[in-house]
Amino acid sequence: MLFLRRLGASSSERPIPHVRVSRNYITHACDICGKNFTRKSHLKDHIDSGHKGITHNCDQCGRKFSVKSLKTHIDMVHNGVKYLCDVCKKKFSNKSYLKIHIDAMHNDVRYACGICGKKCTTKKNLKTHTDTMHNGVTYACDKCGKTFLHKSSLKTHTDSMHNNVTHACNICGKIFLNKNYLKIHMDMVHNRITHVCDVCPKTFSSKSSLKIHNDSKHNGVTHECNNCGKKFKQKNYLKYHIDAVHKGITSFK
């Protein structure tokens, strides 16, 4: 609440008591500590700096998530919220994944690498490609020193090799090192989901395997070694080759 002083009045003169101006602010409250902010950007900065790394348990299943991931988890797993692509009817857990899908699959939006011309579906994927393929950026395990091209691969390694984190199938109890392997198992063994090649009748248990098949068998895509020119069907085969033949790395911890 503000009081106004008469224009030209001296500092000793009392303000006019009956003239008051009120301002109504729209505030954005932090779900974690209740602190209010006038702007969403300030709230985001507060959460990133003040609550980064803090996890919260899902009230329904007990699993732990960050604030943002917890909302996505509850919407997708417990509330059945899905975001549907109007073109192909594919469902996604959040709007950002739906947008990436529409841009890449239906609007043909690509982000081209300025060095080699490779096209990526998102800016994040382009940055990862540039960092790993052209800038030599790798992610090292602080426990054993093993290096990885992607943060996700490092996390999988750390979880499974050092923290004993595993993912169990709730139907048959089989244990997997990461969620992707568990999903492939669920799709192939319990849900009977297969991915069929559009060119030949061959089927695959995962989309990634189907993509590798299409690239190498039908699209002629290969990954060439810059040192000797040898070509490989998959990037990981190329990496193993470079490590063993050109870097002298023959064993991994």
Secondary structure as UniProt FT lines:
FT   STRAND          2..4
FT   TURN            7..8
FT   TURN            11..12
FT   STRAND          16..21
FT   STRAND          28..29
FT   TURN            31..33
FT   STRAND          36..37
FT   HELIX           40..50
FT   TURN            52..53
FT   STRAND          56..57
FT   TURN            59..61
FT   STRAND          64..65
FT   HELIX           67..73
FT   HELIX           74..78
FT   STRAND          83..84
FT   TURN            86..88
FT   STRAND          91..92
FT   HELIX           95..101
FT   HELIX           102..106
FT   STRAND          111..112
FT   TURN            114..116
FT   STRAND          119..120
FT   HELIX           123..129
FT   HELIX           130..134
FT   STRAND          139..140
FT   TURN            142..144
FT   STRAND          147..148
FT   HELIX           151..157
FT   HELIX           158..162
FT   STRAND          167..168
FT   TURN            170..172
FT   STRAND          175..176
FT   HELIX           179..185
FT   HELIX           186..190
FT   STRAND          195..196
FT   STRAND          203..204
FT   HELIX           207..213
FT   HELIX           214..218
FT   STRAND          223..224
FT   TURN            226..228
FT   STRAND          231..232
FT   HELIX           235..241
FT   HELIX           242..246
//
